[in-house]
Amino acid sequence: MRDLKQSRAVQTRKKILREAAQLFARKGFHDTKVDELIKAAEVTSGAFFHHFKGKDDLAIAVIDHHMEQRGRTLDRIEKGLPEPDGSDPLELAFRRLDAVCEMVVRRRNRKGGCLIGNLATALSDTRPEFRKRLGECFDEMAAEFEIHLAEAAADRDLDVDSREIARYIVSVIEGAIMLSRTQRDLGLVQQQIQRLKEDIRRSFQAEVPR
């Protein structure tokens, strides 16, 4: 019986997180009310406040859950992509980029765009605790590329700032997602990622003096 109650509690929490993520992405954090979250998740107010102290506490949990789901989704997509030719670490960074592009394509019918980007726009200027956590999210995204970029630079004996290039990649991805939403053209994401790859290839072909 205890295990059954725990399982139900886990499922309830997941349902609240799922509905909150959708509402935050579609309506924004400020315009989403607690009563609306409770109704969307089909739970009682008691159940909601059993799991979360309030909307702020929920939002942090949504961010954490989203990043965990994002990582698992990208790993799964990446495993299904063709293996890169040769052993160049740069191709591994590009493979991750291809996985991101495929994830965006698969989510094309979802409303609201990038949850992390939306929350960063809404909360970073006024909420330091959210700004810190959301900044960490972007750093986590960049780290997925940085490790491969650093290895590629070392192989080429290049003196490049792999961390800044990784952040540049994340900036292009986020901007491309927003642009594709406003233009109603998913092809913009694919085009920008292709241009990004070309730009990075040029950077890693350059002779950079030490």
Helices and strands as residue ranges (DSSP letters): H 2-27, H 34-41, H 45-51, H 55-79, H 89-106, H 115-123, H 128-156, H 162-183, H 187-205
